[in-house]
């Protein structure tokens, strides 16, 4: 192996004799008469070895060594040449990072052996770097393969637990899923999911529970707080001991809280929970233990709480129908699921997905929607949100021909909607029948008037006003700004 060597000595004869000897060994040599000139060469060339006299005018060998070693990750090996009276400096040089030192007069055989050791060390370094790079490359390749396999298993598992059809076709829903992924990593964080009925709040809750599940067998227990009578609430949540009341099972029964131990308790429509049970649930969550109804043994519990509501819980708190302390206890993490009309760009892809899936189950192929049918789907207010859209598409696949679907096909399927007034917005606007003036209509003025009344209706709250009008907050602010100009 040929070494690139920088030789520094203020004596010309020493430089000439050493450079000739080193050249005969097959090395490449650049000489410098002092440290200052050597640094210029050092900064413009790549050297393997620096051989420097310790005594030189101006900057001495120790200072030069410190300058070289101050350069981060410099791989160069430094050999210091000393006189008999410089042993103390030679030892200091080793402390500063010199590879070795040689005494004057220089024994060229000792110099050759030192350079051989450096060559062997450089070869070992090169081999180590190559092995390390190969290892890192293989680790990266295997890691990527394992990540791909883990992602495949994750998707298969999500499919198995009913989340495979969780589709996002709009930026706002992608943001919802990204937030759910982040919350899934820490089960100590309770999450509150807010959104209208039919927006898929339980699907998001299941996603939070299952996406990063350390143990897929940990339970997900759902409770619809609006479907349990107030008399049964306590026994449903906390269970009961045998003989706790007339008709109780002899061995008692676990409640939902106990069934969700080490997993997730999903409180759907949490705003419907009675105030007296809210107190008991809060105590169980804070103390992480509870009693069954009629029981005398305190039971430990470790659950993550994910709640969902279509109500404005903050308003429920202000009006005394929901406890402030429980509200803040379940609201550490918050996810707002937008209504379907607030993500219009996702309506048509969702419709195509649902009708295609429903048709496939029946051995059919779906053709397409006609342009007017697409317009209908995008502009429909969808009061039942995704659930309503899914139901309509499944009825479509069952009852109608699927080559090309027109707007009349959709209107026929929509006749059974239990909230017909919702198709056309608030009835006060008379959308089904307009009495238009002959002289022309100030459409922008009417829009501004509607926005003004909607703002007054919601005490100036722009977020609620935007939700009420079925537009985004940014669009509302643009309209307000336009009204002022």
C-alpha positions in Angstrom: 0.0 0.0 0.0 1.4 3.4 -1.0 1.0 6.1 1.6 0.6 9.9 1.0 3.1 11.5 3.3 3.7 15.1 4.4 7.2 15.6 5.7 8.1 18.7 7.7 11.6 19.6 8.8 13.5 22.9 8.8 16.7 21.1 7.8 16.9 20.7 4.0 19.4 17.7 4.2 17.0 15.8 6.5 14.1 16.5 4.1 16.0 15.3 1.1 17.4 12.1 2.6 14.1 11.1 4.2 12.1 11.9 1.1 14.5 9.7 -1.1 14.2 6.8 1.4 10.5 7.0 1.6 10.2 7.3 -2.2 12.2 4.0 -2.6 9.6 2.4 -0.3 6.9 3.3 -2.8 5.3 6.2 -0.9 4.4 9.7 -2.3 6.1 12.6 -0.5 5.4 16.3 -0.2 8.0 18.3 1.8 7.6 21.5 3.8 10.3 23.6 5.6 8.0 24.8 8.4 4.6 24.3 10.0 2.9 27.3 8.4 3.7 26.0 4.8 2.8 22.5 5.8 -0.7 23.5 6.8 -1.2 25.0 3.3 -0.3 21.6 1.8 -2.3 19.7 4.4 -5.5 21.7 3.7 -5.2 21.2 -0.1 -4.2 17.5 -0.2 -5.3 14.2 1.4 -2.5 12.7 3.5 -2.3 9.3 5.3 0.8 10.3 7.4 2.4 13.4 8.7 6.1 13.2 9.8 7.2 16.4 11.6 10.2 17.6 13.5 9.2 18.8 17.0 11.7 21.8 17.1 11.1 24.3 14.3 11.1 28.1 14.1 7.7 29.7 14.5 5.1 27.1 15.1 6.6 23.9 16.6 5.6 20.3 16.0 3.3 20.2 19.1 1.3 23.2 17.9 1.1 21.7 14.4 -0.1 18.4 15.9 -2.9 20.2 17.8 -3.9 22.0 14.6 -4.1 18.8 12.7 -6.0 16.9 15.4 -8.5 19.8 15.8 -9.8 19.0 12.3 -12.9 16.8 12.9 -12.6 13.1 11.8 -9.1 13.6 10.4 -7.8 10.1 9.7 -4.1 11.2 9.3 -1.4 9.5 11.5 1.2 11.8 12.9 4.8 10.7 13.7 6.9 13.2 15.7 10.7 13.4 15.4 12.5 14.4 18.6 16.0 15.0 19.9 17.4 13.4 23.0 16.4 16.4 25.1 12.8 16.4 23.9 11.4 13.2 25.5 9.0 15.1 27.7 7.5 16.8 24.6 7.4 13.5 22.8 5.2 12.1 25.6 3.0 15.2 25.5 2.7 14.6 21.7 1.4 11.1 22.3 -1.2 12.5 24.7 -2.2 15.0 22.0 -2.9 12.1 19.6 0.4 11.4 17.8 0.7 7.8 16.4 4.4 7.5 17.5 7.7 9.3 17.9 11.2 8.7 16.6 14.4 10.0 18.0 17.2 11.7 16.0 19.3 10.6 14.3 16.4 8.7 12.7 16.8 4.9 12.3 15.3 4.4 8.8 14.6 0.7 9.6 12.5 1.8 12.6 10.7 4.4 10.4 10.0 1.8 7.8 8.5 -0.6 10.5 6.4 2.3 11.9 5.0 3.0 8.4 4.3 -0.7 7.9 2.3 -0.7 11.1 0.4 2.3 9.9 -0.2 0.6 6.5 -1.6 -2.4 8.3 -3.8 -0.2 10.5 -5.1 1.7 7.4 -6.0 -1.6 5.7 -7.8 -2.8 8.8 -9.6 0.6 9.0 -10.6 0.3 5.3 -11.8 -3.3 5.8 -13.7 -2.3 8.9 -15.4 0.6 7.0 -16.3 -1.7 4.1 -17.7 -4.4 6.5 -19.6 -1.7 8.4 -21.1 -0.2 5.2 -22.1 -3.7 4.0 -23.6 -4.5 7.4 -25.5 -1.2 7.5 -26.7 -1.8 3.9 -28.0 -5.3 4.8 -29.6 -4.0 8.0 -31.3 -1.2 6.1 -32.5 -3.7 3.5 -33.8 -6.2 6.1 -35.3 -3.3 8.1 -37.2 -2.1 5.0 -38.4 -5.6 4.3 -39.5 -6.1 7.9 -41.3 -2.7 7.8 -43.1 -3.8 4.6 -44.1 -7.1 6.2 -45.2 -5.4 9.4 -47.3 -2.9 7.4 -48.8 -5.8 5.4 -49.6 -7.6 8.7 -51.0 -4.4 10.1 -53.3 -3.9 7.1 -54.4 -7.5 7.2 -55.1 -7.2 10.9 -57.1 -3.9 10.4 -59.1 -5.7 7.7 -59.8 -8.6 10.2 -61.1 -6.2 12.9 -63.4 -4.4 10.4 -61.2 -1.4 9.6 -60.0 -2.5 6.1 -62.7 -0.4 4.4 -61.7 2.8 6.3 -61.1 5.0 3.2 -59.9 8.6 3.0 -60.5 10.6 -0.1 -60.1 14.1 1.2 -57.3 16.0 2.9 -59.4 16.7 6.0 -60.1 13.0 6.6 -56.4 12.2 6.0 -55.7 14.7 8.8 -58.2 12.9 11.0 -56.5 9.5 10.4 -53.0 11.0 10.9 -54.2 12.4 14.3 -55.7 9.0 15.2 -52.4 7.3 14.4 -50.5 9.6 16.7 -53.0 9.0 19.5 -52.8 5.3 19.0 -49.2 5.2 20.2 -50.0 6.2 23.8 -53.0 4.4 25.4 -52.7 6.5 28.5 -54.3 9.4 26.6 -58.1 9.5 26.7 -59.6 10.6 23.3 -62.8 12.5 22.6 -64.2 12.1 19.1 -66.8 14.7 18.0 -68.9 14.6 14.9 -72.4 14.3 13.5 -74.3 10.9 13.5 -73.1 8.6 10.7 -69.6 10.2 10.2 -67.8 7.0 11.4 -66.8 8.0 15.0 -66.7 4.4 16.1 -64.5 3.4 13.2 -62.0 6.1 14.2 -62.2 4.9 17.8 -61.4 1.3 16.7 -58.6 2.7 14.5 -57.0 4.4 17.6 -57.3 1.2 19.6 -56.1 -1.3 17.0 -53.5 0.6 14.8 -50.6 0.5 17.3 -51.9 -2.3 19.5 -49.1 -4.0 21.4 -51.4 -7.0 22.1 -54.1 -7.5 19.4 -56.1 -9.5 22.0 -56.6 -6.5 24.3 -60.4 -5.9 24.3 -62.3 -3.1 22.6 -65.6 -2.8 24.5 -68.2 -0.4 23.1 -71.1 1.1 25.1 -73.8 3.2 23.6 -74.6 5.5 26.5 -77.8 6.6 24.8 -79.2 3.1 24.5 -79.1 2.1 28.2 -81.8 3.0 30.6 -80.8 5.0 33.7 -81.8 2.2 36.0 -79.4 -0.2 34.3 -76.5 2.2 33.8 -74.6 1.3 37.0 -74.8 -2.5 36.6 -73.9 -2.3 32.9 -70.8 -0.3 33.7 -69.6 -1.8 36.9 -71.3 -5.2 36.9 -72.8 -6.7 40.0 -72.2 -9.4 42.6 -74.4 -12.5 43.0 -77.6 -11.6 44.8 -77.1 -7.9 44.5 -80.7 -7.4 43.5 -83.8 -9.4 42.6 -83.2 -11.4 39.4 -79.4 -11.0 39.6 -77.4 -14.0 38.4 -76.1 -16.2 41.2 -72.5 -15.7 40.3 -72.8 -12.1 39.4 -71.7 -10.5 36.2 -68.8 -8.4 34.9 -69.6 -4.9 33.8 -68.3 -3.1 30.7 -65.5 -1.5 32.7 -64.1 -4.8 33.9 -64.5 -6.4 30.5 -62.4 -3.7 29.0 -59.5 -4.3 31.5 -56.1 -3.8 29.7 -57.9 -2.6 26.6 -60.3 0.2 25.5 -63.7 1.3 26.8 -65.5 3.1 24.0 -68.3 5.4 25.3 -70.5 6.2 22.4 -72.8 9.2 22.8 -71.1 10.0 26.1 -73.1 13.1 26.5 -76.2 10.9 27.3 -74.6 9.6 30.4 -76.6 10.5 33.6 -74.9 12.9 36.0 -74.8 10.5 38.9 -73.0 7.9 36.9 -70.6 10.5 35.6 -69.3 11.0 39.2 -68.8 7.2 39.7 -67.1 6.7 36.3 -64.8 9.7 37.0 -63.8 8.2 40.4 -63.1 4.8 38.9 -60.9 6.4 36.1 -58.9 8.5 38.6 -58.4 5.8 41.2 -58.2 2.9 38.7 -60.4 0.7 40.9 -64.1 0.2 41.5 -66.7 -1.9 43.2 -69.3 -4.0 41.5 -72.9 -3.2 42.4 -73.6 -5.0 45.8 -69.9 -6.0 46.0 -67.5 -5.5 48.9 -64.2 -6.3 47.0 -62.4 -3.4 45.3 -61.3 -4.4 41.8 -58.4 -2.8 39.9 -58.9 -1.7 36.4 -56.6 -0.5 33.6 -58.6 0.9 30.7 -58.2 3.5 28.0 -61.2 5.7 27.5 -62.3 6.7 24.0 -65.5 8.7 23.9 -67.7 9.9 21.1 -70.5 12.4 20.9 -72.6 14.2 18.4 -73.4 16.9 21.0 -71.5 20.1 21.8 -70.1 18.8 25.1 -68.6 22.2 26.1 -72.1 23.6 25.8 -73.5 20.7 27.8 -71.0 21.5 30.6 -72.0 25.2 30.5 -75.7 24.3 30.9 -75.0 21.8 33.7 -75.8 18.6 31.9 -72.3 17.3 31.8 -69.6 17.4 34.6 -66.7 19.8 34.0 -64.2 17.4 35.7 -65.2 14.4 33.6 -65.2 16.6 30.4 -61.6 17.5 31.0 -60.7 13.9 32.0 -61.9 12.4 28.7 -60.8 15.3 26.5 -57.0 15.1 26.6 -56.9 14.1 23.0 -59.6 15.4 20.6 -60.6 14.4 17.1 -63.3 16.2 15.2 -64.7 14.2 12.3 -66.1 16.5 9.6 -69.6 15.8 8.1 -69.8 14.4 4.6 -70.9 17.7 3.2 -67.7 19.3 4.6 -65.6 17.0 2.5 -67.4 17.1 -0.8 -64.3 15.9 -2.8 -64.6 12.6 -1.0 -68.3 11.9 -1.7 -68.0 10.5 -5.2 -65.0 8.2 -4.5 -66.8 6.9 -1.4 -70.0 6.3 -3.4 -68.0 4.4 -6.1 -66.3 2.4 -3.4 -69.5 1.4 -1.6 -71.5 0.6 -4.8 -68.6 -1.3 -6.3 -68.2 -3.4 -3.1 -72.0 -4.0 -2.8 -72.2 -5.0 -6.5 -69.2 -7.3 -6.2 -70.9 -9.2 -3.4 -73.8 -9.9 -5.8 -71.6 -10.9 -8.7 -72.3 -7.7 -10.6 -70.1 -5.0 -12.1 -70.8 -1.4 -11.6 -70.7 0.9 -14.7 -70.8 4.6 -14.0 -72.7 7.6 -12.7 -74.1 10.0 -15.2 -72.9 13.6 -14.9 -76.2 14.8 -13.3 -76.0 11.9 -10.8 -72.5 13.0 -9.9 -73.7 16.5 -9.3 -76.5 15.2 -7.1 -74.2 13.2 -5.0 -71.8 16.1 -4.5 -74.5 18.7 -3.7 -76.7 16.5 -1.5 -76.5 17.6 2.1 -76.3 14.0 3.5 -77.8 14.5 6.9 -77.0 10.9 7.7 -73.4 11.4 6.5 -71.3 8.3 5.4 -73.9 5.9 6.9 -76.6 7.3 4.7 -74.4 7.3 1.6 -73.4 3.7 2.2 -77.0 2.6 2.7 -78.0 4.3 -0.5 -75.2 2.7 -2.5 -76.1 -0.7 -1.2 -79.8 -0.2 -2.1 -78.6 1.0 -5.5 -76.6 -2.2 -6.1 -79.6 -4.3 -5.1 -82.5 -2.6 -6.8 -81.2 -0.8 -9.8 -79.4 -1.7 -13.1 -75.8 -0.7 -12.8 -74.6 0.1 -16.3 -75.3 3.9 -16.0 -77.0 5.4 -13.0 -78.9 8.7 -13.4 -80.2 11.2 -10.9 -83.7 9.7 -11.1 -82.3 6.4 -9.8 -80.8 8.1 -6.9 -83.9 10.2 -6.1 -86.0 7.0 -6.2 -83.7 5.4 -3.6 -83.7 8.6 -1.5 -87.5 8.6 -1.0 -87.2 6.5 2.1 -85.0 9.1 3.9 -86.7 9.7 7.3 -85.6 13.4 7.2 -86.9 14.7 3.8 -86.6 18.3 4.8 -82.8 17.8 5.2 -82.5 17.2 1.4 -82.9 20.8 0.6 -81.7 22.6 3.6 -83.8 24.5 6.2 -87.5 24.8 5.1 -87.5 28.4 6.0 -85.6 29.1 2.8 -88.3 27.5 0.7 -85.8 25.8 -1.5 -88.4 23.5 -3.2 -90.3 26.5 -4.6 -88.9 29.9 -5.2 -90.9 33.1 -5.9 -88.3 34.9 -8.0 -88.7 38.6 -8.8 -89.0 39.6 -12.4 -86.5 42.5 -12.3 -83.5 40.3 -11.2 -82.0 38.9 -8.0 -79.1 40.1 -5.8 -77.7 36.7 -5.1 -74.6 37.9 -3.3 -76.7 40.2 -1.1 -78.9 37.3 -0.1 -75.9 35.2 0.7 -74.4 37.9 2.9 -77.8 38.3 4.7 -78.0 34.6 5.4 -74.4 34.6 6.7 -75.2 37.6 8.9 -78.2 35.9 10.4 -76.3 32.6 10.9 -73.6 34.5 12.8 -76.1 36.2 15.0 -77.8 32.8 15.6 -74.4 31.4 16.9 -73.4 34.6 18.9 -70.6 35.4 16.4 -68.9 32.0 16.7 -67.4 31.4 13.2 -66.7 27.7 13.7 -70.3 26.9 14.6 -71.6 29.2 11.9 -69.5 27.4 9.2 -70.7 24.1 10.4 -74.3 25.3 10.4 -73.9 26.6 6.8 -72.1 23.4 5.7 -69.0 25.2 4.5 -65.4 25.4 5.8 -64.3 28.2 8.3 -61.9 29.5 5.6 -64.7 29.9 3.1 -66.8 31.6 5.7 -64.0 34.1 6.5 -63.6 34.7 2.7 -67.3 35.5 2.4 -67.1 37.8 5.4 -64.1 39.7 4.0 -65.9 40.0 0.6 -69.0 41.4 2.4 -66.9 44.2 3.9 -65.3 45.3 0.6 
